[in-house]
Amino acid sequence: MPRPVLALTSGEPAGIGPELTVMLAAEGVAGVDLVAVGDPDLLAERAERLGLAVEIVPLALDEPLPAPRPGRLPVWPVALRAPAPPGLLQVANADYVLETLDVAVRACLAGRAAGMVTAPLHKGVILEAGHAGFTGHTEYLRDACGVEEVVMMLATDRPLHATREGWRGPGALRVALATTHLPLREVADAISAEGLLRVLRILDADLQRWFGLLAPRIAVCGLNPHAGEGGHLGREELEVIEPALAALRAEGLRLDGPLPADTLFTPRHLEGVDAVLAMYHDQGLPVLKYAGFGSAANITLGLPLVRTSVDHGTALDLAGSGRADPGSLRVAVALAAEMAGRDPIKQR
C-alpha cells in the first residue's frame, strides 16, 4: 500500500506542540510521510533546545517530499507573527495558528495529504486576538470544510476496567459528543431530535468508513441523572432523545439507550459496544481520559478529510523543558494513518 502523507500542524507556538513535532520527527514514524505545518525556524530552535538532531526541510505545497527517515522533517512553512519563547503566549500569533490549519486543510482537499493531525492550540489567545466565537479545532474545521455538522470523538485502545487479575473489558473505548464546547447551562437547549439524528448518522457512517466497523453498535447516554428517571428528573429523554433513537433504529442503526451515564461505563453495558455517545463534553470525556490519557486521540467525524489530534492541551508549563510526552501524538498519527488507509482516494 502507498504511504499516507499526513500534515501535522504544530499548534500554539509557545506550547509543547512544536517540541512534540520534532520529537516525533527525531524518532521517525513507520509507514507514514509526515509533513509539519509551521514556522521552520521555530521548529529548528525547539529541536536545538532539546538536543535533537532534526533536519528541517522547508517545501512548497506542490514540491515532492524527500525520502523519509528518522531525523528529517519536511515543513510546509507558515511564518510566526511574533517571537514565541516557550511558555509565553503572544496574541499576535493567533493568526499564525489559524493559518497552519488553513494550509493543512488545503493540502488535504487538494490531495497533497491524506489527512491532518493537530497539535494543541490555545483558545484564549485566539479569542483575545478578535476571533469572536472561536470554540476550538472541531468547529473551525467544520467551517473551513463547509460542512453543516461534525462530530467530536475521542478514542483510546486502553481498556477501561482493571482488577487485580489485570486489565479486562473492551479493548477500545470510543466516546463521541452530541454537543461540544458549550457552557453547561446551555447544553439542554442545544440538544434536539434533529441534532441527534445528524450526529448519530455521522457517527454510524464514519465508524463504518474510517474504522471498518460494519453495523456498529452505539450506546447513547441520557442527559439527566438516571436518564431522567422516567420523566421525574427531566423530560429530555422522553421527549427528545428516545424519539430520535426510535427513528434511527427504524433506519437500521444499532442503538442502545438512553442509558444512565453513571452506569453505562461499566463492563456489562460496554460489552460489544463500538462507541458511546455522550450528551456533553464532561459527561463522557473524563471517563475516557481516565482510561487512556496520553494514549488517546481526538477524531473529527463528518469532514471530507481525516483529522485527528492529541488528547491534551498546550502545557505551557512544560514547553521547552523536554519533559513533554509525545505518546498521544504518536497515537493520533498512527490512527490518522490507519483511517487514511481505509479510504483509497486519500492515498498518495
C-alpha positions as semicolon CSV with decimal commas, in nm:
position;residue;x (nm);y (nm);z (nm)
1;M;0,000;0,000;0,000
2;P;0,124;0,358;-0,066
3;R;0,246;0,555;0,234
4;P;-0,009;0,815;0,351
5;V;0,109;1,175;0,369
6;L;-0,009;1,343;0,690
7;A;0,001;1,717;0,758
8;L;0,094;1,784;1,121
9;T;0,007;2,133;1,245
10;S;0,248;2,231;1,522
11;G;-0,013;2,417;1,729
12;E;0,034;2,704;1,974
13;P;0,398;2,810;1,923
14;A;0,453;2,887;2,292
15;G;0,324;2,546;2,397
16;I;0,454;2,192;2,364
17;G;0,326;2,134;2,011
18;P;0,647;2,235;1,831
19;E;0,867;2,018;2,051
20;L;0,633;1,718;2,025
21;T;0,657;1,762;1,647
22;V;1,037;1,750;1,644
23;M;1,043;1,466;1,898
24;L;0,831;1,257;1,665
25;A;1,048;1,354;1,367
26;A;1,363;1,255;1,556
27;E;1,237;0,907;1,633
28;G;1,064;0,858;1,297
29;V;0,719;0,723;1,219
30;A;0,698;0,395;1,033
31;G;0,477;0,376;0,726
32;V;0,391;0,748;0,715
33;D;0,524;1,055;0,533
34;L;0,486;1,326;0,796
35;V;0,493;1,694;0,694
36;A;0,489;1,961;0,963
37;V;0,294;2,283;0,910
38;G;0,453;2,572;1,097
39;D;0,748;2,804;1,121
40;P;1,070;2,624;1,018
41;D;1,289;2,845;1,239
42;L;1,068;2,776;1,541
43;L;1,089;2,401;1,484
44;A;1,466;2,419;1,437
45;E;1,501;2,622;1,758
46;R;1,295;2,372;1,958
47;A;1,495;2,080;1,820
48;E;1,820;2,253;1,915
49;R;1,687;2,339;2,262
50;L;1,604;1,971;2,318
51;G;1,934;1,850;2,173
52;L;1,763;1,666;1,888
53;A;1,933;1,618;1,552
54;V;1,645;1,707;1,319
55;E;1,694;1,828;0,963
56;I;1,422;2,083;0,880
57;V;1,332;2,080;0,508
58;P;1,101;2,369;0,404
59;L;0,893;2,286;0,096
60;A;0,627;2,449;-0,119
61;L;0,296;2,269;-0,116
62;D;0,349;2,134;-0,469
63;E;0,711;2,019;-0,420
64;P;0,783;1,646;-0,391
65;L;0,866;1,518;-0,044
66;P;1,216;1,396;0,034
67;A;1,270;1,033;0,120
68;P;1,151;0,981;0,477
69;R;1,398;0,888;0,750
70;P;1,427;0,946;1,126
71;G;1,560;1,293;1,191
72;R;1,427;1,452;0,871
73;L;1,122;1,678;0,891
74;P;0,964;1,828;0,578
75;V;0,777;2,151;0,659
76;W;0,510;2,346;0,474
77;P;0,613;2,689;0,606
78;V;0,392;2,937;0,788
79;A;0,569;3,238;0,935
80;L;0,530;3,337;1,300
81;R;0,384;3,682;1,353
82;A;0,591;3,741;1,668
83;P;0,870;3,564;1,859
84;A;0,738;3,271;2,061
85;P;0,952;3,190;2,365
86;P;0,839;2,868;2,535
87;G;0,558;2,930;2,781
88;L;0,493;3,294;2,684
89;L;0,172;3,345;2,488
90;Q;0,164;3,612;2,219
91;V;-0,175;3,730;2,094
92;A;-0,009;3,830;1,767
93;N;0,048;3,462;1,687
94;A;-0,322;3,370;1,688
95;D;-0,347;3,423;1,312
96;Y;-0,034;3,212;1,266
97;V;-0,204;2,919;1,439
98;L;-0,518;2,952;1,227
99;E;-0,311;2,978;0,909
100;T;-0,142;2,646;0,987
101;L;-0,490;2,488;0,997
102;D;-0,586;2,652;0,669
103;V;-0,271;2,522;0,498
104;A;-0,332;2,169;0,624
105;V;-0,696;2,177;0,507
106;R;-0,589;2,299;0,163
107;A;-0,329;2,025;0,139
108;C;-0,589;1,760;0,221
109;L;-0,858;1,894;-0,011
110;A;-0,602;1,927;-0,292
111;G;-0,492;1,567;-0,249
112;R;-0,143;1,657;-0,127
113;A;-0,212;1,500;0,213
114;A;-0,423;1,202;0,312
115;G;-0,516;1,360;0,643
116;M;-0,420;1,611;0,909
117;V;-0,305;1,575;1,269
118;T;-0,322;1,877;1,500
119;A;-0,106;1,965;1,799
120;P;-0,290;2,166;2,068
121;L;-0,381;2,531;2,029
122;H;-0,474;2,790;2,293
123;K;-0,835;2,906;2,254
124;G;-0,797;3,204;2,487
125;V;-0,525;3,363;2,272
126;I;-0,733;3,323;1,958
127;L;-1,036;3,482;2,125
128;E;-0,823;3,767;2,259
129;A;-0,697;3,829;1,906
130;G;-1,051;3,917;1,797
131;H;-1,176;3,586;1,658
132;A;-1,507;3,606;1,843
133;G;-1,700;3,282;1,865
134;F;-1,394;3,059;1,821
135;T;-1,455;2,744;2,024
136;G;-1,187;2,504;1,904
137;H;-1,039;2,296;1,626
138;T;-1,356;2,095;1,571
139;E;-1,585;2,383;1,486
140;Y;-1,316;2,574;1,295
141;L;-1,251;2,275;1,068
142;R;-1,625;2,229;1,018
143;D;-1,649;2,581;0,882
144;A;-1,324;2,559;0,684
145;C;-1,453;2,248;0,506
146;G;-1,801;2,392;0,452
147;V;-1,994;2,111;0,619
148;E;-2,306;2,153;0,830
149;E;-2,227;1,914;1,113
150;V;-1,924;1,740;1,257
151;V;-1,886;1,503;1,549
152;M;-1,609;1,511;1,806
153;M;-1,493;1,167;1,917
154;L;-1,205;1,056;2,137
155;A;-1,066;0,705;2,124
156;T;-0,815;0,500;2,317
157;D;-0,705;0,139;2,289
158;R;-0,664;0,119;2,666
159;P;-0,933;-0,090;2,836
160;L;-1,137;0,094;3,095
161;H;-1,171;-0,160;3,374
162;A;-0,892;-0,307;3,585
163;T;-0,888;-0,579;3,850
164;R;-0,616;-0,748;4,049
165;E;-0,602;-1,007;3,774
166;G;-0,512;-0,737;3,522
167;W;-0,692;-0,534;3,261
168;R;-1,021;-0,657;3,125
169;G;-1,320;-0,520;2,940
170;P;-1,339;-0,376;2,589
171;G;-1,010;-0,330;2,410
172;A;-1,102;0,007;2,266
173;L;-1,312;0,288;2,406
174;R;-1,461;0,549;2,176
175;V;-1,665;0,840;2,311
176;A;-1,843;1,084;2,078
177;L;-2,023;1,402;2,180
178;A;-2,371;1,527;2,096
179;T;-2,260;1,880;2,196
180;T;-1,903;2,002;2,224
181;H;-1,769;2,326;2,371
182;L;-2,072;2,479;2,542
183;P;-2,131;2,621;2,891
184;L;-2,318;2,360;3,092
185;R;-2,628;2,578;3,134
186;E;-2,670;2,584;2,753
187;V;-2,644;2,210;2,694
188;A;-3,009;2,107;2,743
189;D;-3,135;2,370;2,500
190;A;-2,876;2,262;2,242
191;I;-2,995;1,901;2,234
192;S;-3,268;1,846;1,976
193;A;-3,407;1,547;1,793
194;E;-3,282;1,691;1,464
195;G;-2,933;1,739;1,604
196;L;-2,920;1,386;1,742
197;L;-3,033;1,246;1,408
198;R;-2,746;1,426;1,232
199;V;-2,484;1,335;1,490
200;L;-2,576;0,968;1,511
201;R;-2,595;0,927;1,134
202;I;-2,246;1,075;1,101
203;L;-2,114;0,861;1,386
204;D;-2,261;0,542;1,238
205;A;-2,138;0,618;0,885
206;D;-1,785;0,718;0,986
207;L;-1,740;0,423;1,221
208;Q;-1,800;0,215;0,910
209;R;-1,591;0,428;0,672
210;W;-1,287;0,503;0,885
211;F;-1,285;0,216;1,135
212;G;-1,415;-0,071;0,925
213;L;-1,699;-0,148;1,167
214;L;-1,995;-0,299;0,986
215;A;-2,325;-0,219;1,159
216;P;-2,158;-0,054;1,461
217;R;-2,333;-0,071;1,795
218;I;-2,364;0,266;1,970
219;A;-2,466;0,321;2,332
220;V;-2,632;0,658;2,397
221;C;-2,620;0,840;2,731
222;G;-2,921;1,014;2,876
223;L;-2,889;1,382;2,959
224;N;-3,023;1,375;3,313
225;P;-2,927;1,168;3,619
226;H;-3,064;0,814;3,586
227;A;-3,158;0,900;3,226
228;G;-3,443;1,112;3,358
229;E;-3,592;0,852;3,595
230;G;-3,897;0,805;3,374
231;G;-3,956;1,179;3,349
232;H;-3,919;1,257;3,720
233;L;-3,567;1,402;3,677
234;G;-3,619;1,575;3,345
235;R;-3,816;1,501;3,030
236;E;-3,546;1,533;2,761
237;E;-3,508;1,157;2,742
238;L;-3,881;1,102;2,686
239;E;-3,948;1,395;2,457
240;V;-3,623;1,433;2,259
241;I;-3,372;1,150;2,289
242;E;-3,595;0,841;2,279
243;P;-3,797;0,955;1,972
244;A;-3,474;1,031;1,786
245;L;-3,331;0,688;1,868
246;A;-3,655;0,517;1,763
247;A;-3,645;0,693;1,424
248;L;-3,285;0,588;1,367
249;R;-3,348;0,228;1,471
250;A;-3,615;0,222;1,202
251;E;-3,336;0,316;0,956
252;G;-3,129;0,019;1,073
253;L;-2,891;0,181;1,322
254;R;-2,797;-0,033;1,624
255;L;-2,852;0,192;1,923
256;D;-2,879;0,125;2,297
257;G;-3,029;0,383;2,527
258;P;-3,077;0,637;2,650
259;L;-2,878;0,490;2,940
260;P;-2,773;0,649;3,271
261;A;-2,422;0,781;3,222
262;D;-2,312;0,680;3,571
263;T;-2,361;0,309;3,494
264;L;-2,308;0,299;3,117
265;F;-1,927;0,292;3,154
266;T;-1,926;-0,050;3,321
267;P;-1,822;-0,385;3,173
268;R;-2,176;-0,519;3,136
269;H;-2,304;-0,218;2,944
270;L;-1,992;-0,168;2,732
271;E;-1,962;-0,529;2,619
272;G;-1,999;-0,538;2,242
273;V;-2,034;-0,158;2,217
274;D;-1,831;0,014;1,943
275;A;-1,884;0,373;2,060
276;V;-2,064;0,574;2,327
277;L;-2,248;0,898;2,251
278;A;-2,233;1,137;2,547
279;M;-2,466;1,434;2,559
280;Y;-2,200;1,686;2,662
281;H;-1,824;1,730;2,691
282;D;-1,766;1,649;3,058
283;Q;-2,017;1,364;3,068
284;G;-1,803;1,126;2,863
285;L;-1,452;1,262;2,824
286;P;-1,339;1,240;3,189
287;V;-1,406;0,865;3,174
288;L;-1,212;0,820;2,852
289;K;-0,920;1,031;2,972
290;Y;-0,909;0,840;3,299
291;A;-0,879;0,522;3,098
292;G;-0,624;0,637;2,844
293;F;-0,485;0,986;2,899
294;G;-0,167;1,020;2,697
295;S;-0,261;0,727;2,475
296;A;-0,584;0,862;2,329
297;A;-0,662;1,065;2,019
298;N;-0,930;1,314;1,921
299;I;-1,105;1,249;1,587
300;T;-1,334;1,483;1,395
301;L;-1,602;1,286;1,211
302;G;-1,815;1,426;0,931
303;L;-1,534;1,606;0,747
304;P;-1,431;1,529;0,386
305;L;-1,083;1,453;0,525
306;V;-0,911;1,264;0,805
307;R;-0,840;1,472;1,114
308;T;-0,701;1,350;1,445
309;S;-0,545;1,534;1,737
310;V;-0,386;1,485;2,077
311;D;-0,591;1,438;2,392
312;H;-0,423;1,719;2,589
313;G;-0,363;2,093;2,589
314;T;-0,072;2,327;2,529
315;A;0,102;2,252;2,863
316;L;0,273;2,591;2,876
317;D;0,447;2,494;3,199
318;L;0,631;2,212;3,019
319;A;0,713;2,400;2,698
320;G;1,083;2,396;2,615
321;S;1,168;2,164;2,904
322;G;1,194;1,840;2,708
323;R;0,962;1,672;2,961
324;A;0,652;1,667;2,737
325;D;0,531;1,319;2,643
326;P;0,469;1,260;2,270
327;G;0,261;0,948;2,340
328;S;-0,075;1,097;2,244
329;L;0,072;1,248;1,928
330;R;0,208;0,907;1,830
331;V;-0,141;0,762;1,876
332;A;-0,301;1,045;1,676
333;V;-0,057;0,996;1,385
334;A;-0,096;0,618;1,385
335;L;-0,475;0,646;1,395
336;A;-0,481;0,904;1,113
337;A;-0,263;0,674;0,901
338;E;-0,493;0,379;0,972
339;M;-0,802;0,582;0,886
340;A;-0,647;0,715;0,564
341;G;-0,553;0,361;0,470
342;R;-0,921;0,265;0,469
343;D;-1,001;0,526;0,202
344;P;-0,818;0,454;-0,126
345;I;-0,884;0,801;-0,272
346;K;-0,678;0,952;0,012
347;Q;-0,365;0,757;-0,069
348;R;-0,055;0,924;-0,211
